[in-house]
């Protein structure tokens, strides 16, 4: 079998189009939305709030999305995915600064402490998770994890380098500036 550098079929040899600038901007916006699991209205709200803040709007947008409670729970290693983190937060498994919080989109700030609720620590999921958390080394620098107690702390604001995925938030800024 030979591998050809073009798509199969009758129209495969037509020169591939890179897509329009608008198409690339839209694709980047959709990629970031899906990465964080937010809907269009939530994403638009995050963008509008980020545009009011001083600094680069794209970086502020990613910082706001990273500081969502469900994302912080995922980054700390309490969940295997953002969707699972969202479910754990909505099932009241975590406390923020000692208060129960079940809103996945809540924004955590520097100095906030995210802890596993004491009554939930006996659950089988969290018992199995203790070993995984003790071996977890890739916690972002803006978070601090105490695996023995099941406590995470926000120590700094996240930067663009903390995302770990190749995204260009400037394309989203250009998309919304039309």
N, C-alpha and C positions, 0 to 999 in steps of 0.2 A: 504494500500500500504506500502510495506517495503522498507526502504532505505538501499541499499547495498554499502559497501565501495569500490566497483570496477565498472568499466564501463559496460554498458549493452552489451549483445551480446555474441557470441561464444568465442571471444578472450578477453573478459573483465577481466578474472581472471589471465591473464599473469602478471608477476611482472612488475610494472611500471618502466620504465627507467627514470632516472633523466636527461638524455641527456648528450651529450659530453660537455667537457669544451668549445670547439669551438662554439657549439650551444648556450650555455648560454651567451658567449661573444657577439655573433652575435645578439641574442635577446635583450641584453641590449643596444647595439648600435642602433638597430632599434627603441627601445622604446624611447631613447633620441632624435633620429631624428624626430620621429613622434610627440613627445611632443612639440618641437620647430618649427615644420613644415618646416624643411630644407631638401633639396635633398642631395644625396650622395656626389656630387662634392663640394657643399658648406660645408657640414659637414667635409669632408676630409681636406678642406682648413682651417677650424677652428682648426682642430686637429693639422695640421702642424704648424700653427702659435702659438698655445698654447704650443707645444713641444719646441719651440724656447725660450719661456719665462722662467725666473727662477721660481723655486717653483715646486709644485706637478702638473704634466701635466694634470691629470684628473680634478683637481680643477680649473686650468687655463682654461680648455676647457669649463666647466660649466659657469665660469665667463664671458667668451667671448660670449657664447650663451645667457646668461641673459642680457647682455648689448646691444643686438640688439634693434633697435628702436621700432620694432613692439612688442617685449616682454616688453620693458619699458612702452609703452603705455598701454598694457594689465595690467601690474602690478600696474600702477597708477590708474586703474579703468575706463579709458576712453572707454574701450571695454569689452564686455562680454567674448570674447575668443581671442586667438592669431590670428585665421584666420580673425576675424572681425577687430582686430587691424591692421593687415597687409593691409586689404582693406582700412581702414580709412587713413592710412599713404600713400598708393599709390594714393588715391584720393586727396592728398594735403590738408588734414585737419589740419596738425600740422606744427609748426615751431620749429627749434632747434637753440637756441641762436639768435632768431630774423630772421633767414633765412628759407625760405620754403625748406622742404626736403621731397621728396616722394619716398625714397628708404627704404623699410622695413628692409633690412639687414644692414643698416648703423649702425656703432658702436658708442654708446654714451659714453662719458667719464665723470669723476668726474668734477663737476662744470657746466656741460651742463644744459641748461634750456629748457624743452619741454613745449611748450605752444600751446593752441588751437588758430588757426588762427582767427583773429578778425572778418573777413568777414563771418566765418562759425559759429560763436557763436549763431546766430539767428536761426539756423536750429532746427527743432523740436526734432531731436535726442538729441542734446546737451542741449536743454531746459529741457527735461525730465531727463537728466543725472545729472543735477545740484543737485537735491535732493538726488540722490543716492550717489554722491561724498561727500556730506556734512556728510552723515552717515557712510562713509567708514572709518573703523578703522584698517583694516588689510593691510595697505601699508607696504611693507618690509622696514627694517631700512636703507637700502642703498638709498631709495628714500624719497623725501619730497614733499607733495602735498598741494597746496593752492587751495581748492575746489571753493572758491568764484571767483577767477580770472581764473581758469582753467589752472593752471601752475604747472608743476612738475619739480623737480630739482634732479639731481644725486649728492648725498652728500658723497657717499663712494663706494668702489668696492663691488660687491656682493660676498658672501661666499657660501660655499657648503650647509650651513644650510638654506639659503634663498630659495632653490628650492621648498621645500614643497612636493616633490614627492620622493618616495623611489627608487633612482637610484644609481648605483655604477659606477662612471666614470673610476675607475681603470680597470674594465673589458674591457672598450673600448680601454684603453691604451694597455692592453695585446693583444687585438684583432689586433690592428694595428702594434704591434711590431713583428709580425710573418713574 
